[in-house]
Amino acid sequence: MSAALPATVAEALAAARGLGVERLDAQWLLAHRLGKSRSWLLAHDTDALPAEVAAAVLADLQRRADGVPLAYLTGTREFHGLGLHVTPDVLDPRPDTEILVDWALELLAGELAVVETPQVVDLGTGSGAIALAVKQGCPRSSVRALDASHAALAVARANGERLGLAVGWLASDWWSALPPPPVHLALSNPPYIAAGDPHLPALRHEPIAALTPGGNGLAALEAVIAGAAGHLLAGGWLLLEHGYDQAEAVRRRLAAAGFEHIGTRCDLAGHERCSGGQRSLPGPARLA
Ligand SMILES: C[S@@+](CC[C@H](N)C(=O)[O-])C[C@H]1O[C@@H](n2cnc3c(N)ncnc32)[C@H](O)[C@@H]1O
């Protein structure tokens, strides 16, 4: 039996409650379908919903209850102050990834401030979130971004064009198709969830290749670290997002690959979520 259509804003919020959808998510979905703000909703609890809006909202609520990310339903995600378009072809960018962006911008404004046009690469760009946020925060940087998924690159490229941020987009299996010049700063939030992780089923609406490289979850992180030698300038930095329990493994691999000044950044809950280091071995060239 199909659920009754909600006649008013209040009824739609009640339907959301019945489906186990959070009130805030339901408000965003309603606001999106009505073309109004959330604050408008608060003052119009008893307003009648047009039948087509009621049907669309109910379908949205049912999909949200099934675990579809809110961003896929509204088509947008705010990331580091940018309004990104997202589709099921890309990972829904997470707030935790802003830690990586902040670290990158600190380096660009600090140690790399002497470099007139720092070369930056984002490996596994998805929606373009990291690359676009870095270009926005550091306009003097030359940013390239790559992904193995052509569908993801189309979303990222469209985001760059809409936001007026010039990033070079490239289809590549990690570093393999990245042409010179070598880079001062490499950033990556690769797939890192282990194949058997109990959280994976709940993420089933996002692209599996964006979530897990299979096995113990470390293969993509290892590929990015291993490939850095041919593309990262001596003195350049590699920053990686990883799982809350992978920091030690990532630091060990960075050290084994010859990185120095290895550090880790935590999220607000105190979990170790990003690790990085500086390449000190002789690379293709020195920092300019
Ligand atoms: C965790 S998502 C990160 C997306 C985006 N950077 C973000 O932070 O929201 C990982 C991305 O890596 C890409 N990817 C997976 N395997 C890859 C490979 N072998 N080479 C390049 N990109 C790959 C996926 O398509 C996906 O877009």
Ligand as a Chemical Component Dictionary entry (heavy atoms), coordinates in Angstrom:
data_LIG
# 
_chem_comp.id                   LIG 
_chem_comp.type                 NON-POLYMER 
_chem_comp.pdbx_formal_charge   0 
_chem_comp.three_letter_code    LIG 
# 
loop_
_chem_comp_atom.comp_id 
_chem_comp_atom.atom_id 
_chem_comp_atom.alt_atom_id 
_chem_comp_atom.type_symbol 
_chem_comp_atom.charge 
_chem_comp_atom.model_Cartn_x 
_chem_comp_atom.model_Cartn_y 
_chem_comp_atom.model_Cartn_z 
_chem_comp_atom.pdbx_ordinal 
LIG C1  C1  C 0  36.999 8.753  -1.489 1  
LIG S1  S1  S 1  36.643 9.331  -3.135 2  
LIG C2  C2  C 0  37.234 11.017 -2.949 3  
LIG C3  C3  C 0  36.520 12.005 -3.832 4  
LIG C4  C4  C 0  36.874 13.474 -3.517 5  
LIG N1  N1  N 0  38.297 13.707 -3.593 6  
LIG C5  C5  C 0  36.388 13.853 -2.132 7  
LIG O1  O1  O 0  37.212 13.995 -1.216 8  
LIG O2  O2  O -1 35.173 14.029 -1.954 9  
LIG C6  C6  C 0  37.964 8.537  -4.039 10 
LIG C7  C7  C 0  38.037 8.882  -5.524 11 
LIG O3  O3  O 0  39.133 8.123  -6.078 12 
LIG C8  C8  C 0  38.765 7.695  -7.376 13 
LIG N2  N2  N 0  39.587 6.539  -7.731 14 
LIG C9  C9  C 0  39.418 5.238  -7.357 15 
LIG N3  N3  N 0  40.377 4.469  -7.895 16 
LIG C10 C10 C 0  41.175 5.297  -8.625 17 
LIG C11 C11 C 0  42.344 5.075  -9.411 18 
LIG N4  N4  N 0  42.867 3.867  -9.575 19 
LIG N5  N5  N 0  42.918 6.146  -9.995 20 
LIG C12 C12 C 0  42.380 7.394  -9.845 21 
LIG N6  N6  N 0  41.264 7.658  -9.116 22 
LIG C13 C13 C 0  40.675 6.613  -8.518 23 
LIG C14 C14 C 0  37.284 7.396  -7.277 24 
LIG O4  O4  O 0  36.684 7.410  -8.544 25 
LIG C15 C15 C 0  36.822 8.524  -6.351 26 
LIG O5  O5  O 0  36.387 9.639  -7.096 27 
# 
loop_
_chem_comp_bond.comp_id 
_chem_comp_bond.atom_id_1 
_chem_comp_bond.atom_id_2 
_chem_comp_bond.value_order 
_chem_comp_bond.pdbx_ordinal 
LIG C1  S1  SING 1  
LIG S1  C2  SING 2  
LIG S1  C6  SING 3  
LIG C2  C3  SING 4  
LIG C3  C4  SING 5  
LIG C4  N1  SING 6  
LIG C4  C5  SING 7  
LIG C5  O1  DOUB 8  
LIG C5  O2  SING 9  
LIG C6  C7  SING 10 
LIG C7  O3  SING 11 
LIG C7  C15 SING 12 
LIG O3  C8  SING 13 
LIG C8  N2  SING 14 
LIG C8  C14 SING 15 
LIG N2  C9  SING 16 
LIG N2  C13 SING 17 
LIG C9  N3  DOUB 18 
LIG N3  C10 SING 19 
LIG C10 C11 SING 20 
LIG C10 C13 DOUB 21 
LIG C11 N4  SING 22 
LIG C11 N5  DOUB 23 
LIG N5  C12 SING 24 
LIG C12 N6  DOUB 25 
LIG N6  C13 SING 26 
LIG C14 O4  SING 27 
LIG C14 C15 SING 28 
LIG C15 O5  SING 29 
# 
